[in-house]
Amino acid sequence: MKGIAFAPGHISAFFEPVYSPQGMDRCGSRGAGVAISLGAVSHVMVQPASRRTIAVQINGKMSAAPVTKLAVNYLTGDTSLRISVNTMMDLPVGQGFGMSAAGALSTTLALSDLLNLPREHAVKAAHYAEIQSRTGLGDVVASSFGGIEIRRKAGLPPWGMIEHIPGKYEIILCVVGKKIETKTILANTTKLEEIASYGRYCTKKLLQRPTLEHLFSLGLEFTKKIDIADKRVIQAIRSANTQGMASMCMLGNSVFATGDTPMLCTILTPYGKVFCCTVDEQGARVLQ
């Protein structure tokens, strides 16, 4: 039996981490971002077995894939199955594109389809794995819904609440520097408090005027305030802002922009590898 699913990548413009003592369903983040047409496609095969094994390949290479494996464990418990996963990721990991979430979610969606489990179980398993691994907070929920979103309340539905800013835009991404370990930032309490207070402020402001322009300008304000962007990232954003709107992908040494696509590609190419995509309005889905 084989299942295939796609989960869009997700870029956070700003966020406020939310940890709840009432369980992982209510943990996550408030903030805003964009689900994008580049993401992860997972092919999953399941066979009955005498003992349980999970093997994961990412872009053709065997991988420890801790987040995906944890998500699979949440979804299937300790059922004896031989599960093999082959995930193709369109974008690099650790650059604020939500790839670990997309990898885990596309896997659990394909697997839940094979095992006739409800979709919400797949989303929950991937969300739990991300929260527990500290690789992301709101990416799974945002990727499952798609579109340009404002995460009003953290966590899974019905606790988590999302509002959408409609529109299909072209989005240009540029990887400017080395990857950022989300874990190290999420483990730094002082930095987290700063991020939380600015993230809360930006979310509140965007809800008052929910437009893409406002999302970008608040994203840039957030980037400057939390002070984790290096000089080249700031330079790339400044250059891109001459032909559109740009901000930093949270949390990565990368930039996302929208505006005059050909010009933005030309401007950003000297800074690093450029990817072009669009807003993914459908969200994570099983592919037949």
HUNORZI-V670148 format. One record per residue. N is the residue number from 1. RES is the residue in three letters. PHI is phi as a letter, one per 40 degrees, with the letter a starting at -180 (999 if undefined). Layout:
n:N res:RES phi:PHI
n:N res:RES phi:PHI
This chain:
n:1 res:MET phi:999
n:2 res:LYS phi:b
n:3 res:GLY phi:b
n:4 res:ILE phi:b
n:5 res:ALA phi:a
n:6 res:PHE phi:b
n:7 res:ALA phi:b
n:8 res:PRO phi:c
n:9 res:GLY phi:c
n:10 res:HIS phi:a
n:11 res:ILE phi:b
n:12 res:SER phi:c
n:13 res:ALA phi:c
n:14 res:PHE phi:a
n:15 res:PHE phi:a
n:16 res:GLU phi:b
n:17 res:PRO phi:c
n:18 res:VAL phi:b
n:19 res:TYR phi:b
n:20 res:SER phi:b
n:21 res:PRO phi:c
n:22 res:GLN phi:c
n:23 res:GLY phi:h
n:24 res:MET phi:c
n:25 res:ASP phi:d
n:26 res:ARG phi:b
n:27 res:CYS phi:c
n:28 res:GLY phi:i
n:29 res:SER phi:a
n:30 res:ARG phi:c
n:31 res:GLY phi:i
n:32 res:ALA phi:a
n:33 res:GLY phi:a
n:34 res:VAL phi:b
n:35 res:ALA phi:c
n:36 res:ILE phi:b
n:37 res:SER phi:c
n:38 res:LEU phi:c
n:39 res:GLY phi:a
n:40 res:ALA phi:b
n:41 res:VAL phi:b
n:42 res:SER phi:b
n:43 res:HIS phi:b
n:44 res:VAL phi:b
n:45 res:MET phi:b
n:46 res:VAL phi:b
n:47 res:GLN phi:b
n:48 res:PRO phi:c
n:49 res:ALA phi:a
n:50 res:SER phi:c
n:51 res:ARG phi:b
n:52 res:ARG phi:c
n:53 res:THR phi:b
n:54 res:ILE phi:b
n:55 res:ALA phi:b
n:56 res:VAL phi:b
n:57 res:GLN phi:b
n:58 res:ILE phi:b
n:59 res:ASN phi:f
n:60 res:GLY phi:g
n:61 res:LYS phi:b
n:62 res:MET phi:d
n:63 res:SER phi:b
n:64 res:ALA phi:c
n:65 res:ALA phi:f
n:66 res:PRO phi:d
n:67 res:VAL phi:c
n:68 res:THR phi:c
n:69 res:LYS phi:c
n:70 res:LEU phi:c
n:71 res:ALA phi:c
n:72 res:VAL phi:c
n:73 res:ASN phi:c
n:74 res:TYR phi:c
n:75 res:LEU phi:c
n:76 res:THR phi:b
n:77 res:GLY phi:g
n:78 res:ASP phi:b
n:79 res:THR phi:d
n:80 res:SER phi:c
n:81 res:LEU phi:a
n:82 res:ARG phi:b
n:83 res:ILE phi:b
n:84 res:SER phi:b
n:85 res:VAL phi:b
n:86 res:ASN phi:b
n:87 res:THR phi:b
n:88 res:MET phi:b
n:89 res:MET phi:b
n:90 res:ASP phi:c
n:91 res:LEU phi:b
n:92 res:PRO phi:c
n:93 res:VAL phi:c
n:94 res:GLY phi:g
n:95 res:GLN phi:b
n:96 res:GLY phi:g
n:97 res:PHE phi:b
n:98 res:GLY phi:g
n:99 res:MET phi:c
n:100 res:SER phi:c
n:101 res:ALA phi:c
n:102 res:ALA phi:c
n:103 res:GLY phi:c
n:104 res:ALA phi:c
n:105 res:LEU phi:c
n:106 res:SER phi:c
n:107 res:THR phi:c
n:108 res:THR phi:c
n:109 res:LEU phi:c
n:110 res:ALA phi:c
n:111 res:LEU phi:c
n:112 res:SER phi:c
n:113 res:ASP phi:c
n:114 res:LEU phi:c
n:115 res:LEU phi:c
n:116 res:ASN phi:f
n:117 res:LEU phi:b
n:118 res:PRO phi:c
n:119 res:ARG phi:d
n:120 res:GLU phi:c
n:121 res:HIS phi:c
n:122 res:ALA phi:c
n:123 res:VAL phi:c
n:124 res:LYS phi:c
n:125 res:ALA phi:c
n:126 res:ALA phi:c
n:127 res:HIS phi:c
n:128 res:TYR phi:d
n:129 res:ALA phi:c
n:130 res:GLU phi:c
n:131 res:ILE phi:c
n:132 res:GLN phi:c
n:133 res:SER phi:c
n:134 res:ARG phi:f
n:135 res:THR phi:c
n:136 res:GLY phi:a
n:137 res:LEU phi:b
n:138 res:GLY phi:b
n:139 res:ASP phi:c
n:140 res:VAL phi:c
n:141 res:VAL phi:c
n:142 res:ALA phi:c
n:143 res:SER phi:c
n:144 res:SER phi:c
n:145 res:PHE phi:c
n:146 res:GLY phi:g
n:147 res:GLY phi:g
n:148 res:ILE phi:c
n:149 res:GLU phi:b
n:150 res:ILE phi:b
n:151 res:ARG phi:c
n:152 res:ARG phi:c
n:153 res:LYS phi:b
n:154 res:ALA phi:c
n:155 res:GLY phi:h
n:156 res:LEU phi:c
n:157 res:PRO phi:d
n:158 res:PRO phi:c
n:159 res:TRP phi:c
n:160 res:GLY phi:c
n:161 res:MET phi:b
n:162 res:ILE phi:b
n:163 res:GLU phi:b
n:164 res:HIS phi:b
n:165 res:ILE phi:b
n:166 res:PRO phi:c
n:167 res:GLY phi:h
n:168 res:LYS phi:b
n:169 res:TYR phi:b
n:170 res:GLU phi:c
n:171 res:ILE phi:b
n:172 res:ILE phi:b
n:173 res:LEU phi:b
n:174 res:CYS phi:a
n:175 res:VAL phi:c
n:176 res:VAL phi:c
n:177 res:GLY phi:a
n:178 res:LYS phi:c
n:179 res:LYS phi:c
n:180 res:ILE phi:b
n:181 res:GLU phi:c
n:182 res:THR phi:d
n:183 res:LYS phi:d
n:184 res:THR phi:c
n:185 res:ILE phi:c
n:186 res:LEU phi:c
n:187 res:ALA phi:c
n:188 res:ASN phi:c
n:189 res:THR phi:d
n:190 res:THR phi:c
n:191 res:LYS phi:c
n:192 res:LEU phi:c
n:193 res:GLU phi:c
n:194 res:GLU phi:d
n:195 res:ILE phi:d
n:196 res:ALA phi:c
n:197 res:SER phi:c
n:198 res:TYR phi:c
n:199 res:GLY phi:c
n:200 res:ARG phi:c
n:201 res:TYR phi:c
n:202 res:CYS phi:c
n:203 res:THR phi:c
n:204 res:LYS phi:c
n:205 res:LYS phi:c
n:206 res:LEU phi:c
n:207 res:LEU phi:c
n:208 res:GLN phi:c
n:209 res:ARG phi:a
n:210 res:PRO phi:c
n:211 res:THR phi:b
n:212 res:LEU phi:c
n:213 res:GLU phi:d
n:214 res:HIS phi:c
n:215 res:LEU phi:d
n:216 res:PHE phi:c
n:217 res:SER phi:c
n:218 res:LEU phi:c
n:219 res:GLY phi:c
n:220 res:LEU phi:c
n:221 res:GLU phi:c
n:222 res:PHE phi:c
n:223 res:THR phi:d
n:224 res:LYS phi:c
n:225 res:LYS phi:c
n:226 res:ILE phi:c
n:227 res:ASP phi:f
n:228 res:ILE phi:b
n:229 res:ALA phi:c
n:230 res:ASP phi:c
n:231 res:LYS phi:d
n:232 res:ARG phi:c
n:233 res:VAL phi:c
n:234 res:ILE phi:c
n:235 res:GLN phi:c
n:236 res:ALA phi:c
n:237 res:ILE phi:c
n:238 res:ARG phi:d
n:239 res:SER phi:c
n:240 res:ALA phi:c
n:241 res:ASN phi:c
n:242 res:THR phi:c
n:243 res:GLN phi:b
n:244 res:GLY phi:i
n:245 res:MET phi:b
n:246 res:ALA phi:a
n:247 res:SER phi:a
n:248 res:MET phi:c
n:249 res:CYS phi:c
n:250 res:MET phi:c
n:251 res:LEU phi:b
n:252 res:GLY phi:a
n:253 res:ASN phi:c
n:254 res:SER phi:a
n:255 res:VAL phi:b
n:256 res:PHE phi:b
n:257 res:ALA phi:a
n:258 res:THR phi:a
n:259 res:GLY phi:i
n:260 res:ASP phi:c
n:261 res:THR phi:d
n:262 res:PRO phi:d
n:263 res:MET phi:c
n:264 res:LEU phi:c
n:265 res:CYS phi:c
n:266 res:THR phi:c
n:267 res:ILE phi:c
n:268 res:LEU phi:c
n:269 res:THR phi:d
n:270 res:PRO phi:c
n:271 res:TYR phi:c
n:272 res:GLY phi:i
n:273 res:LYS phi:c
n:274 res:VAL phi:b
n:275 res:PHE phi:b
n:276 res:CYS phi:b
n:277 res:CYS phi:a
n:278 res:THR phi:b
n:279 res:VAL phi:c
n:280 res:ASP phi:c
n:281 res:GLU phi:c
n:282 res:GLN phi:c
n:283 res:GLY phi:g
n:284 res:ALA phi:c
n:285 res:ARG phi:a
n:286 res:VAL phi:c
n:287 res:LEU phi:b
n:288 res:GLN phi:c
